[in-house]
Structures are given as structure tokens and as C-alpha cells.
Amino acid sequence: MEIEGVEYELKPMNCPFHIMIFRESVKSYRDLPIRLSELGTVYRYERSGTLHGLMRVRGFTQDDAHLFCRPEDLATEIEKVL
């Protein structure tokens, strides 16, 4: 993809990779919860004139996390995250 004369490559969102890691092996309920997270640099195209300090930027670091747990453990896991 070319934007403003610069060639860019697209990558899928990070989320599918956490799912792939989880699905890589058979899990027992005793293995749960499984918590995966990563920090990734994200770039997006913002038209000239729409960038506003730290509110609208082209590149930033985004945290991404997924919890794999039993339904009955969900409330406890959310409390731990928050």
C-alpha cells in the first residue's frame, strides 16, 4: 500500500496470534487461567491536519491482552485485571 509516496505493508491485528498460541496444545481446565499479553507498535494513516498532539498520532504503543479462563472464574479474572 502506498500513502503519500511511501510504501507500507499491512499486518493483521495482534489478537489472532494469542488465539493461535492458546490453540497450539490441548488444555485441561487445570491449566486455566492462561494470561497472554504483549506491547506492540501500531501505525495508522491520519490525514495531514488531523494530528492533534497526543490525541491523534500516527504511531503509538498499544497493549493487547487476552484471558482464557473457565466461565465461573471470569468475574475474578476481570477484577484482577482492573
C-alpha positions in Angstrom: 0.0 0.0 0.0 1.4 3.4 -0.9 0.4 6.6 1.0 1.8 10.0 0.3 4.6 8.4 -1.8 5.7 6.0 1.0 5.3 2.2 0.6 3.7 0.5 3.6 2.9 -3.1 4.5 -0.1 -4.2 6.5 -0.1 -6.7 9.3 -3.1 -8.4 10.9 -4.2 -7.4 14.4 -2.3 -9.0 17.3 -5.4 -10.8 18.6 -5.3 -13.8 16.3 -1.8 -14.7 17.4 -2.9 -15.1 21.1 -5.7 -17.4 19.9 -3.2 -19.4 17.8 -0.8 -19.8 20.8 -3.7 -20.9 23.0 -4.9 -23.5 20.4 -1.4 -24.9 19.9 -1.8 -27.6 22.5 -4.6 -29.5 24.3 -5.6 -27.7 27.6 -7.2 -29.0 30.7 -9.3 -26.9 33.0 -6.5 -27.3 35.5 -4.2 -25.2 33.1 -6.6 -22.3 33.3 -6.4 -19.3 33.6 -3.9 -18.6 30.8 -3.0 -14.9 30.5 -1.3 -13.6 27.4 -0.2 -10.0 26.7 2.1 -8.0 24.5 3.1 -4.5 23.7 3.1 -3.6 20.0 3.9 -0.5 18.0 0.8 0.4 15.9 0.8 2.8 12.9 -2.3 4.3 11.3 -2.8 6.7 8.5 -4.0 10.1 9.6 -4.6 12.8 7.0 -2.4 15.9 7.2 -4.0 18.4 9.5 -5.9 15.8 11.7 -3.0 15.1 14.1 -3.5 16.8 17.4 -0.7 16.4 20.0 -1.1 13.2 21.8 -4.8 12.7 21.0 -4.3 11.8 17.3 -0.9 10.4 16.3 0.3 8.1 13.5 2.4 5.8 15.7 1.9 4.6 19.3 2.4 1.6 21.5 -0.7 -0.4 22.2 -1.0 -3.1 24.9 -3.0 -6.2 24.0 -4.1 -8.9 26.4 -6.3 -12.0 26.4 -7.5 -14.2 29.3 -8.5 -17.8 28.8 -10.5 -19.0 31.8 -13.5 -21.0 32.9 -16.8 -19.1 32.9 -17.1 -19.3 36.7 -13.6 -17.6 37.0 -14.4 -14.7 34.7 -15.5 -12.2 37.4 -12.4 -12.9 39.5 -10.1 -12.6 36.5 -11.6 -9.2 35.4 -11.2 -7.9 38.9 -7.5 -8.9 38.9 -7.0 -7.1 35.6 -8.7 -3.9 36.7 
